[in-house]
Amino acid sequence: MGLLDGKVAIITGAGGGLGEAYAKLFAREGAAVVVNDLGGPRDGSGSDKGMAQKVVEAIKAEGGRAYANTSDISTMAGGQSVFDDAIKQFGRADILVNNAGILLDVTFAKMTEGQWDKVMKVHLKGTFCVTMPVFKWMRDNGGGVIVNTSSTSGLIGNFGQSNYGSAKGGIWGLSNVLAIEGRKYNIRLWTLAPGALTRMTADLPRYKENPGAAMGPDEIAPAVLYMVSSLSGEQTGKTLGVSGPRGVREMKMLEMEGWKPGGPWKAQDIVTHAKEIFFDEGDKMAARRF
């Protein structure tokens, strides 16, 4: 008995890297998998429809069930196409992992409108486009699990990734809202912030200088299996960070107890009550307060 027997999973960006690792693991655990990938290089230019099919063939060779979809998930038609293939081929859509993405790194002052828009379209809009039809189906058919991929670049920040970080921060916000809206329909939402060594990240300075800062895709995949399986119970609205130096850990926003003015107050009062309002940056935990 597999953890995902009888389930149907949709995984975007599954033609390589993290998505491929998820697809193969899910299939081994009994799920039928829709493998979506437009293909092409990490900057989003071009396409390679063979990437998704190659993963499907590998899954089938192991006795699993899978179907390739090569739609552009950054459009509503593309998102609908991925969902439609899940229903046509396997009759359900129990699990969605929004994993597709591109990188166009540049410092903010050198950012072009095109570089901004393209990254936002693939990551944030793409998550919206695929999730919409799946969320509606889950709402009407007893629920399901959705995993959205964020990043520490959006949750904490990273040099040279203002477009990527903004998109990933937006995905985290979307996940928080969907966790609230989906609760009454038994739709569970997870956010993943992976630190993975893939073709997307292999030449990034932080990984070149510190290879231990990233796990391989197969080391990230068990966390995602936990999220989408019965192992995680009824948990929803949580964010897991999974990366080399710090391993697997929940990440969350912290809020100070705060100071509540008893009446009219002045800006200078914030200085007086600073210890009640601000985190102590000398505190190691507070310094990493997300």
Contacts in CASP RR format, 6 or more apart in sequence:
PFRMAT RR
TARGET T0000
AUTHOR 0000-0000-0000
METHOD contacts of the structure
MODEL  1
MGLLDGKVAIITGAGGGLGEAYAKLFAREGAAVVVNDLGGPRDGSGSDKG
MAQKVVEAIKAEGGRAYANTSDISTMAGGQSVFDDAIKQFGRADILVNNA
GILLDVTFAKMTEGQWDKVMKVHLKGTFCVTMPVFKWMRDNGGGVIVNTS
STSGLIGNFGQSNYGSAKGGIWGLSNVLAIEGRKYNIRLWTLAPGALTRM
TADLPRYKENPGAAMGPDEIAPAVLYMVSSLSGEQTGKTLGVSGPRGVRE
MKMLEMEGWKPGGPWKAQDIVTHAKEIFFDEGDKMAARRF
2 29 0 8 1.000
2 30 0 8 1.000
3 29 0 8 1.000
3 30 0 8 1.000
3 225 0 8 1.000
3 229 0 8 1.000
3 230 0 8 1.000
3 231 0 8 1.000
4 26 0 8 1.000
4 29 0 8 1.000
4 30 0 8 1.000
4 31 0 8 1.000
4 95 0 8 1.000
4 225 0 8 1.000
4 228 0 8 1.000
4 229 0 8 1.000
5 29 0 8 1.000
5 30 0 8 1.000
5 31 0 8 1.000
6 30 0 8 1.000
6 31 0 8 1.000
6 32 0 8 1.000
6 94 0 8 1.000
7 26 0 8 1.000
7 30 0 8 1.000
7 31 0 8 1.000
7 32 0 8 1.000
7 92 0 8 1.000
7 94 0 8 1.000
7 95 0 8 1.000
7 228 0 8 1.000
8 31 0 8 1.000
8 32 0 8 1.000
8 33 0 8 1.000
8 34 0 8 1.000
8 86 0 8 1.000
8 90 0 8 1.000
8 91 0 8 1.000
8 92 0 8 1.000
8 93 0 8 1.000
8 94 0 8 1.000
8 95 0 8 1.000
9 23 0 8 1.000
9 26 0 8 1.000
9 31 0 8 1.000
9 32 0 8 1.000
9 33 0 8 1.000
9 34 0 8 1.000
9 94 0 8 1.000
9 95 0 8 1.000
9 96 0 8 1.000
9 97 0 8 1.000
9 228 0 8 1.000
10 33 0 8 1.000
10 34 0 8 1.000
10 36 0 8 1.000
10 82 0 8 1.000
10 83 0 8 1.000
10 86 0 8 1.000
10 93 0 8 1.000
10 95 0 8 1.000
10 96 0 8 1.000
10 97 0 8 1.000
10 130 0 8 1.000
10 134 0 8 1.000
11 19 0 8 1.000
11 22 0 8 1.000
11 23 0 8 1.000
11 26 0 8 1.000
11 33 0 8 1.000
11 34 0 8 1.000
11 35 0 8 1.000
11 36 0 8 1.000
11 96 0 8 1.000
11 97 0 8 1.000
11 99 0 8 1.000
12 19 0 8 1.000
12 36 0 8 1.000
12 37 0 8 1.000
12 73 0 8 1.000
12 82 0 8 1.000
12 97 0 8 1.000
12 98 0 8 1.000
12 99 0 8 1.000
12 100 0 8 1.000
12 126 0 8 1.000
12 130 0 8 1.000
13 19 0 8 1.000
13 36 0 8 1.000
13 37 0 8 1.000
13 38 0 8 1.000
13 39 0 8 1.000
13 73 0 8 1.000
13 99 0 8 1.000
13 100 0 8 1.000
13 101 0 8 1.000
14 20 0 8 1.000
14 22 0 8 1.000
14 23 0 8 1.000
14 33 0 8 1.000
14 35 0 8 1.000
14 36 0 8 1.000
14 37 0 8 1.000
14 52 0 8 1.000
14 55 0 8 1.000
14 99 0 8 1.000
15 23 0 8 1.000
15 35 0 8 1.000
15 37 0 8 1.000
15 39 0 8 1.000
15 51 0 8 1.000
15 52 0 8 1.000
15 54 0 8 1.000
15 55 0 8 1.000
16 37 0 8 1.000
16 51 0 8 1.000
16 55 0 8 1.000
16 198 0 8 1.000
16 199 0 8 1.000
16 217 0 8 1.000
17 196 0 8 1.000
17 198 0 8 1.000
17 199 0 8 1.000
17 200 0 8 1.000
17 217 0 8 1.000
18 99 0 8 1.000
18 149 0 8 1.000
18 194 0 8 1.000
18 196 0 8 1.000
18 198 0 8 1.000
18 217 0 8 1.000
18 220 0 8 1.000
18 221 0 8 1.000
19 97 0 8 1.000
19 99 0 8 1.000
19 217 0 8 1.000
20 55 0 8 1.000
20 217 0 8 1.000
21 216 0 8 1.000
21 217 0 8 1.000
21 218 0 8 1.000
21 220 0 8 1.000
21 221 0 8 1.000
22 97 0 8 1.000
22 99 0 8 1.000
22 221 0 8 1.000
22 224 0 8 1.000
22 225 0 8 1.000
23 33 0 8 1.000
23 35 0 8 1.000
23 55 0 8 1.000
23 59 0 8 1.000
23 66 0 8 1.000
24 55 0 8 1.000
24 58 0 8 1.000
24 59 0 8 1.000
24 62 0 8 1.000
25 218 0 8 1.000
25 221 0 8 1.000
25 222 0 8 1.000
25 224 0 8 1.000
25 225 0 8 1.000
26 33 0 8 1.000
26 95 0 8 1.000
26 225 0 8 1.000
26 228 0 8 1.000
27 33 0 8 1.000
27 59 0 8 1.000
27 62 0 8 1.000
27 63 0 8 1.000
27 64 0 8 1.000
27 65 0 8 1.000
27 66 0 8 1.000
28 62 0 8 1.000
28 64 0 8 1.000
29 225 0 8 1.000
29 229 0 8 1.000
30 64 0 8 1.000
31 94 0 8 1.000
31 95 0 8 1.000
32 64 0 8 1.000
32 65 0 8 1.000
32 66 0 8 1.000
32 67 0 8 1.000
32 89 0 8 1.000
32 90 0 8 1.000
33 59 0 8 1.000
33 65 0 8 1.000
33 66 0 8 1.000
33 67 0 8 1.000
34 66 0 8 1.000
34 67 0 8 1.000
34 69 0 8 1.000
34 82 0 8 1.000
34 85 0 8 1.000
34 86 0 8 1.000
34 89 0 8 1.000
34 90 0 8 1.000
35 52 0 8 1.000
35 55 0 8 1.000
35 56 0 8 1.000
35 59 0 8 1.000
35 66 0 8 1.000
35 67 0 8 1.000
35 68 0 8 1.000
35 69 0 8 1.000
36 52 0 8 1.000
36 68 0 8 1.000
36 69 0 8 1.000
36 70 0 8 1.000
36 71 0 8 1.000
36 73 0 8 1.000
36 82 0 8 1.000
36 100 0 8 1.000
36 130 0 8 1.000
37 51 0 8 1.000
37 52 0 8 1.000
37 55 0 8 1.000
37 68 0 8 1.000
37 69 0 8 1.000
37 70 0 8 1.000
37 100 0 8 1.000
38 44 0 8 1.000
38 46 0 8 1.000
38 47 0 8 1.000
38 48 0 8 1.000
38 49 0 8 1.000
38 70 0 8 1.000
38 71 0 8 1.000
38 72 0 8 1.000
38 73 0 8 1.000
38 100 0 8 1.000
39 46 0 8 1.000
39 47 0 8 1.000
39 48 0 8 1.000
39 49 0 8 1.000
39 50 0 8 1.000
39 51 0 8 1.000
39 52 0 8 1.000
39 70 0 8 1.000
40 46 0 8 1.000
40 47 0 8 1.000
40 48 0 8 1.000
40 51 0 8 1.000
42 102 0 8 1.000
42 103 0 8 1.000
42 199 0 8 1.000
42 200 0 8 1.000
43 102 0 8 1.000
43 103 0 8 1.000
43 104 0 8 1.000
44 102 0 8 1.000
44 118 0 8 1.000
44 122 0 8 1.000
47 70 0 8 1.000
49 68 0 8 1.000
49 70 0 8 1.000
50 68 0 8 1.000
50 70 0 8 1.000
52 68 0 8 1.000
52 69 0 8 1.000
52 70 0 8 1.000
53 68 0 8 1.000
55 66 0 8 1.000
55 68 0 8 1.000
56 66 0 8 1.000
56 67 0 8 1.000
56 68 0 8 1.000
59 65 0 8 1.000
59 66 0 8 1.000
60 66 0 8 1.000
65 90 0 8 1.000
67 85 0 8 1.000
67 86 0 8 1.000
67 89 0 8 1.000
67 90 0 8 1.000
69 81 0 8 1.000
69 82 0 8 1.000
69 85 0 8 1.000
71 77 0 8 1.000
71 78 0 8 1.000
71 79 0 8 1.000
71 81 0 8 1.000
71 82 0 8 1.000
72 78 0 8 1.000
73 79 0 8 1.000
73 82 0 8 1.000
73 100 0 8 1.000
73 122 0 8 1.000
73 126 0 8 1.000
73 129 0 8 1.000
73 130 0 8 1.000
74 121 0 8 1.000
74 122 0 8 1.000
74 125 0 8 1.000
74 126 0 8 1.000
74 129 0 8 1.000
75 129 0 8 1.000
76 129 0 8 1.000
76 132 0 8 1.000
78 129 0 8 1.000
78 130 0 8 1.000
79 126 0 8 1.000
79 129 0 8 1.000
79 130 0 8 1.000
79 132 0 8 1.000
79 133 0 8 1.000
80 129 0 8 1.000
80 133 0 8 1.000
82 130 0 8 1.000
83 93 0 8 1.000
83 130 0 8 1.000
83 133 0 8 1.000
83 134 0 8 1.000
83 137 0 8 1.000
84 133 0 8 1.000
86 92 0 8 1.000
86 93 0 8 1.000
86 134 0 8 1.000
87 93 0 8 1.000
87 137 0 8 1.000
92 141 0 8 1.000
93 134 0 8 1.000
93 137 0 8 1.000
93 138 0 8 1.000
94 138 0 8 1.000
94 143 0 8 1.000
94 144 0 8 1.000
94 145 0 8 1.000
95 144 0 8 1.000
95 145 0 8 1.000
95 146 0 8 1.000
95 147 0 8 1.000
95 228 0 8 1.000
96 130 0 8 1.000
96 131 0 8 1.000
96 134 0 8 1.000
96 145 0 8 1.000
96 146 0 8 1.000
96 147 0 8 1.000
97 146 0 8 1.000
97 147 0 8 1.000
97 149 0 8 1.000
97 224 0 8 1.000
97 228 0 8 1.000
98 126 0 8 1.000
98 127 0 8 1.000
98 130 0 8 1.000
98 131 0 8 1.000
98 146 0 8 1.000
98 147 0 8 1.000
98 148 0 8 1.000
98 149 0 8 1.000
98 171 0 8 1.000
99 149 0 8 1.000
100 122 0 8 1.000
100 123 0 8 1.000
100 126 0 8 1.000
101 122 0 8 1.000
101 123 0 8 1.000
101 149 0 8 1.000
101 200 0 8 1.000
102 118 0 8 1.000
102 119 0 8 1.000
102 122 0 8 1.000
102 123 0 8 1.000
102 200 0 8 1.000
103 119 0 8 1.000
103 164 0 8 1.000
103 200 0 8 1.000
103 201 0 8 1.000
104 115 0 8 1.000
104 118 0 8 1.000
104 119 0 8 1.000
104 163 0 8 1.000
104 164 0 8 1.000
105 160 0 8 1.000
105 161 0 8 1.000
105 164 0 8 1.000
105 204 0 8 1.000
106 112 0 8 1.000
106 115 0 8 1.000
106 160 0 8 1.000
106 163 0 8 1.000
107 159 0 8 1.000
107 160 0 8 1.000
107 162 0 8 1.000
108 160 0 8 1.000
108 162 0 8 1.000
111 162 0 8 1.000
111 163 0 8 1.000
115 163 0 8 1.000
116 162 0 8 1.000
116 163 0 8 1.000
119 163 0 8 1.000
119 164 0 8 1.000
119 167 0 8 1.000
120 163 0 8 1.000
120 166 0 8 1.000
120 167 0 8 1.000
122 167 0 8 1.000
123 164 0 8 1.000
123 167 0 8 1.000
123 168 0 8 1.000
123 171 0 8 1.000
124 167 0 8 1.000
124 170 0 8 1.000
124 171 0 8 1.000
124 174 0 8 1.000
127 148 0 8 1.000
127 171 0 8 1.000
127 174 0 8 1.000
128 174 0 8 1.000
131 146 0 8 1.000
131 148 0 8 1.000
131 174 0 8 1.000
131 178 0 8 1.000
134 146 0 8 1.000
135 146 0 8 1.000
135 178 0 8 1.000
135 182 0 8 1.000
135 187 0 8 1.000
138 144 0 8 1.000
138 146 0 8 1.000
138 185 0 8 1.000
138 186 0 8 1.000
138 187 0 8 1.000
139 182 0 8 1.000
139 185 0 8 1.000
139 187 0 8 1.000
142 185 0 8 1.000
142 186 0 8 1.000
143 185 0 8 1.000
143 186 0 8 1.000
143 187 0 8 1.000
143 188 0 8 1.000
144 186 0 8 1.000
144 187 0 8 1.000
144 188 0 8 1.000
145 187 0 8 1.000
145 188 0 8 1.000
145 189 0 8 1.000
145 190 0 8 1.000
145 227 0 8 1.000
145 228 0 8 1.000
146 175 0 8 1.000
146 178 0 8 1.000
146 187 0 8 1.000
146 188 0 8 1.000
146 189 0 8 1.000
146 190 0 8 1.000
147 189 0 8 1.000
147 190 0 8 1.000
147 191 0 8 1.000
147 192 0 8 1.000
147 224 0 8 1.000
147 227 0 8 1.000
147 228 0 8 1.000
148 171 0 8 1.000
148 172 0 8 1.000
148 174 0 8 1.000
148 175 0 8 1.000
148 189 0 8 1.000
148 190 0 8 1.000
148 191 0 8 1.000
148 192 0 8 1.000
149 168 0 8 1.000
149 171 0 8 1.000
149 191 0 8 1.000
149 192 0 8 1.000
149 193 0 8 1.000
149 194 0 8 1.000
150 168 0 8 1.000
150 169 0 8 1.000
150 170 0 8 1.000
150 171 0 8 1.000
150 172 0 8 1.000
150 175 0 8 1.000
150 191 0 8 1.000
150 192 0 8 1.000
150 193 0 8 1.000
150 239 0 8 1.000
151 158 0 8 1.000
151 164 0 8 1.000
151 165 0 8 1.000
151 168 0 8 1.000
151 169 0 8 1.000
151 193 0 8 1.000
151 194 0 8 1.000
151 195 0 8 1.000
152 158 0 8 1.000
152 193 0 8 1.000
152 195 0 8 1.000
152 241 0 8 1.000
152 243 0 8 1.000
153 161 0 8 1.000
153 164 0 8 1.000
153 165 0 8 1.000
153 168 0 8 1.000
154 161 0 8 1.000
154 164 0 8 1.000
154 165 0 8 1.000
154 166 0 8 1.000
154 168 0 8 1.000
154 169 0 8 1.000
154 170 0 8 1.000
154 172 0 8 1.000
155 168 0 8 1.000
155 169 0 8 1.000
155 172 0 8 1.000
155 193 0 8 1.000
155 239 0 8 1.000
155 251 0 8 1.000
155 290 0 8 1.000
156 288 0 8 1.000
156 290 0 8 1.000
157 165 0 8 1.000
158 164 0 8 1.000
158 165 0 8 1.000
158 206 0 8 1.000
168 193 0 8 1.000
171 191 0 8 1.000
172 191 0 8 1.000
172 239 0 8 1.000
175 189 0 8 1.000
175 190 0 8 1.000
175 191 0 8 1.000
175 237 0 8 1.000
175 239 0 8 1.000
176 189 0 8 1.000
176 191 0 8 1.000
176 237 0 8 1.000
178 187 0 8 1.000
178 189 0 8 1.000
179 188 0 8 1.000
179 189 0 8 1.000
179 236 0 8 1.000
179 237 0 8 1.000
182 189 0 8 1.000
182 236 0 8 1.000
183 236 0 8 1.000
187 236 0 8 1.000
188 232 0 8 1.000
188 234 0 8 1.000
188 235 0 8 1.000
188 236 0 8 1.000
188 237 0 8 1.000
189 236 0 8 1.000
189 237 0 8 1.000
190 227 0 8 1.000
190 228 0 8 1.000
190 232 0 8 1.000
190 235 0 8 1.000
190 236 0 8 1.000
190 237 0 8 1.000
190 238 0 8 1.000
190 239 0 8 1.000
190 240 0 8 1.000
191 237 0 8 1.000
191 238 0 8 1.000
191 239 0 8 1.000
191 240 0 8 1.000
192 220 0 8 1.000
192 223 0 8 1.000
192 224 0 8 1.000
192 227 0 8 1.000
192 239 0 8 1.000
192 240 0 8 1.000
192 241 0 8 1.000
192 242 0 8 1.000
193 239 0 8 1.000
193 240 0 8 1.000
193 241 0 8 1.000
193 242 0 8 1.000
193 243 0 8 1.000
193 251 0 8 1.000
194 215 0 8 1.000
194 220 0 8 1.000
194 241 0 8 1.000
194 242 0 8 1.000
194 243 0 8 1.000
195 201 0 8 1.000
195 213 0 8 1.000
195 214 0 8 1.000
195 215 0 8 1.000
195 220 0 8 1.000
195 241 0 8 1.000
195 242 0 8 1.000
195 243 0 8 1.000
195 244 0 8 1.000
196 214 0 8 1.000
196 215 0 8 1.000
196 216 0 8 1.000
196 217 0 8 1.000
196 219 0 8 1.000
196 220 0 8 1.000
196 243 0 8 1.000
197 207 0 8 1.000
197 211 0 8 1.000
197 214 0 8 1.000
197 215 0 8 1.000
197 216 0 8 1.000
197 217 0 8 1.000
198 216 0 8 1.000
198 217 0 8 1.000
201 207 0 8 1.000
201 214 0 8 1.000
206 213 0 8 1.000
207 213 0 8 1.000
207 214 0 8 1.000
212 244 0 8 1.000
212 245 0 8 1.000
213 243 0 8 1.000
213 244 0 8 1.000
213 245 0 8 1.000
214 243 0 8 1.000
214 244 0 8 1.000
215 242 0 8 1.000
215 243 0 8 1.000
215 244 0 8 1.000
215 247 0 8 1.000
219 242 0 8 1.000
220 242 0 8 1.000
223 240 0 8 1.000
223 241 0 8 1.000
223 242 0 8 1.000
223 248 0 8 1.000
225 231 0 8 1.000
226 232 0 8 1.000
227 240 0 8 1.000
238 250 0 8 1.000
238 252 0 8 1.000
239 250 0 8 1.000
239 251 0 8 1.000
239 252 0 8 1.000
240 248 0 8 1.000
240 249 0 8 1.000
240 250 0 8 1.000
240 251 0 8 1.000
241 247 0 8 1.000
241 248 0 8 1.000
241 249 0 8 1.000
241 250 0 8 1.000
241 251 0 8 1.000
242 248 0 8 1.000
251 290 0 8 1.000
252 290 0 8 1.000
253 289 0 8 1.000
253 290 0 8 1.000
254 279 0 8 1.000
254 286 0 8 1.000
254 289 0 8 1.000
254 290 0 8 1.000
256 276 0 8 1.000
256 277 0 8 1.000
256 278 0 8 1.000
256 279 0 8 1.000
257 276 0 8 1.000
258 273 0 8 1.000
258 276 0 8 1.000
258 277 0 8 1.000
259 269 0 8 1.000
259 273 0 8 1.000
259 276 0 8 1.000
259 277 0 8 1.000
261 269 0 8 1.000
270 277 0 8 1.000
279 286 0 8 1.000
279 287 0 8 1.000
279 289 0 8 1.000
280 286 0 8 1.000
281 287 0 8 1.000
END
